[in-house]
Amino acid sequence: MGYQVHFPKLSFQKTKPENPTVPVGDEVVVERGGMVPEWASPGIINALFNAGMIVEVGDRPNPNVVPFDSIPEQPRSPEQPDVLPSDPHGTPVVLFPENPEQPTADPVQPAKPAVTDNKEAWETYATSPAVGMDRAEAESLTKAKLIAAVNQREADKASTPTTPAV
């Protein structure tokens, strides 16, 4: 069974069987796609395999695993758009706004809290533009009355017809 180098480049060196710290001969450098020498110790093979630096290929190497230098650079084709394909309007992405002092979007409205949330969360939601309650009014109510008042204001806003701007 053979192993193929998957890492860009590895070097191996034979050692004396009785003393594996003493090298024998020259080192062998194997580039990506090359086969690991058969004389490499099982401990080294196990460590390199577990690290993902070599792969088990059987008797023949995988011809698709080649050194990175032999892969030609992929030129940019004219068909590739200048904008992200997920942009439905075809407008380029703005990484830095032209005027950073002004916010680029509406402030995020807080989500309606759950009934089990604390009173401060309900006060924050009640004073948001979604409800429009005064801070002093929200703080003066108990939590139960505040929830009821918020629900009533939301119901009133939903039932009020809106006229389109002309």
C-alpha positions in Angstrom: 0.0 0.0 0.0 1.4 3.4 -0.9 1.0 6.9 0.4 1.0 10.1 -1.7 2.3 13.4 -0.5 -0.6 15.9 -0.2 1.5 18.7 1.5 3.5 21.0 -0.8 6.8 19.4 0.0 8.1 16.8 2.5 11.6 15.4 3.1 12.5 11.9 4.3 15.8 10.5 5.4 16.8 6.9 6.1 18.1 6.1 9.6 19.9 3.2 11.2 17.4 0.6 12.4 19.2 0.2 15.8 19.5 3.9 16.3 16.7 5.9 14.5 18.4 9.3 15.4 21.5 8.6 13.2 20.8 9.5 9.5 22.1 7.2 6.7 22.6 8.8 3.3 21.0 11.9 1.8 17.5 13.2 2.4 14.8 12.6 -0.2 12.5 15.6 -0.9 9.1 14.6 -2.2 6.8 17.3 -3.7 3.1 17.3 -3.7 1.8 14.3 -5.8 4.9 12.2 -5.2 4.9 8.9 -3.4 6.3 8.4 0.1 9.4 6.2 0.0 8.7 2.6 1.0 11.4 2.6 3.6 9.8 5.4 5.6 9.0 4.3 9.2 5.4 3.4 10.1 5.5 5.9 12.9 6.4 8.7 10.6 3.8 7.6 8.0 1.1 7.4 10.8 2.0 10.9 12.0 1.9 12.5 8.5 -1.3 10.6 7.6 -3.1 11.8 10.8 -1.9 15.4 10.1 -3.4 15.2 6.6 0.0 15.7 4.9 -0.1 12.4 3.1 -3.0 10.3 1.7 -3.4 6.6 1.2 -3.7 5.8 -2.5 -2.9 2.1 -2.8 -0.5 1.0 -5.5 -0.9 3.9 -8.0 -0.8 7.7 -7.2 -3.8 9.9 -7.9 -3.0 11.8 -11.1 -5.1 14.8 -10.0 -2.8 15.5 -7.0 -0.1 17.6 -8.6 2.4 20.3 -7.3 0.8 23.7 -7.0 3.4 25.2 -9.3 2.2 23.0 -12.2 -1.4 24.3 -12.0 -1.8 27.2 -14.4 -3.2 30.5 -13.1 -6.8 31.0 -13.9 -7.2 34.3 -15.7 -10.3 36.4 -15.0 -12.8 35.9 -17.8 -14.7 38.8 -19.3 -18.0 37.0 -18.4 -17.3 37.4 -14.7 -19.3 40.3 -13.2 -17.7 43.2 -11.3 -20.4 42.9 -8.6 -21.3 40.0 -6.4 -23.7 37.6 -8.0 -26.0 37.8 -5.0 -26.7 41.5 -5.6 -30.1 41.5 -7.4 -29.8 45.1 -8.6 -26.3 44.9 -10.1 -25.0 47.8 -7.9 -21.4 47.5 -6.7 -20.8 46.8 -3.0 -19.8 50.0 -1.0 -17.3 49.0 1.6 -16.8 52.5 3.0 -19.6 55.1 2.8 -18.7 58.5 1.3 -20.0 60.4 4.4 -19.3 58.2 7.5 -20.9 60.7 9.9 -24.4 60.1 8.5 -25.9 56.7 9.1 -26.4 54.7 5.9 -29.6 52.9 7.1 -32.5 53.4 9.4 -31.7 52.5 13.0 -32.7 49.0 14.0 -36.0 48.9 15.8 -36.0 46.7 18.9 -38.0 43.6 18.7 -41.1 43.2 20.8 -40.0 41.6 24.0 -41.6 38.4 25.4 -44.0 38.6 28.2 -41.4 37.0 30.5 -38.8 39.7 29.7 -38.0 42.3 32.4 -39.8 45.7 32.6 -36.7 47.6 31.3 -37.0 45.7 28.0 -40.6 46.6 27.8 -39.8 50.3 28.6 -37.2 50.3 25.8 -39.6 48.9 23.3 -42.5 51.2 24.4 -40.3 54.3 23.9 -39.1 53.1 20.4 -40.6 54.7 17.3 -42.6 51.4 16.7 -44.8 52.3 19.7 -44.0 56.0 20.4 -44.7 56.2 24.2 -43.1 58.8 26.4 -40.3 57.5 28.7 -41.9 59.0 31.8 -45.2 57.4 31.0 -43.6 54.0 30.4 -41.7 54.2 33.7 -44.7 55.1 35.7 -46.7 52.0 34.7 -46.4 48.6 36.2 -45.1 45.9 33.9 -48.6 44.4 33.3 -50.1 47.8 32.6 -47.2 48.7 30.3 -47.7 45.5 28.3 -51.4 46.2 28.0 -50.7 49.8 26.9 -48.1 48.7 24.3 -50.6 46.1 22.9 -53.3 48.8 22.8 -51.1 51.3 20.9 -50.0 48.7 18.4 -53.7 47.7 17.8 -54.6 51.4 17.4 -51.8 51.9 14.9 -52.8 48.8 13.0 -56.4 49.9 12.7 -55.6 53.5 11.7 -55.8 53.7 7.9 -52.7 55.3 6.4 -52.9 57.7 3.5 -50.3 57.4 0.8 -48.0 60.4 0.4 -48.7 62.4 -2.8 
